[in-house]
Amino acid sequence: MAELVFEVTQEADGGYCAECLTLDIFTEADAWEELRASVREAVRAYFFDQAVPESVRLHLIRDEVLAFR
């Protein structure tokens, strides 16, 4: 497997959740740098007895509502 893709959403409290689109890997963290480390740790744990993918893509989904009043 060359690359894993994680869909990342920012929570209302400012934290982040990351979910792999192809495997059952999920993690979360309070800050972006913490999330990056958490994703690395989760991927290594999932592939503990196999070779890890060459790369991981973090795809940030941002939902923003603009009010006109």
TAZI-V511687 format. One line per field, one symbol per residue. ss: DSSP state (H for helix, E for strand, L for the rest). psi: psi as a letter, one per 20 degrees, with the letter a starting at -180 (. if undefined). burial: I if it has 24 or more other C-alpha atoms within 12 Angstrom, else O. A space follows every 10 residues. Layout:
ss = ???
psi = ???
burial = ???
//
This chain:
ss = LLEEEEEEEE LLLLLEEEEE LLLLLEEEEL LHHHHHHHHH HHHHHHLLLL LLLLEEEEEE ELLLLLLLL
psi = phqqppppqp rhiirqpppp iirmpqrrrh qghhgghhgg ggghghkhjr pqqhrppoop ppoppppn.
burial = OOOIIIIIII OOOOOIIIII OOOOIIIIIO OOOOIIOIII OIIOOOOOOO OOOOOIOIOO OOOOOOOOO
//
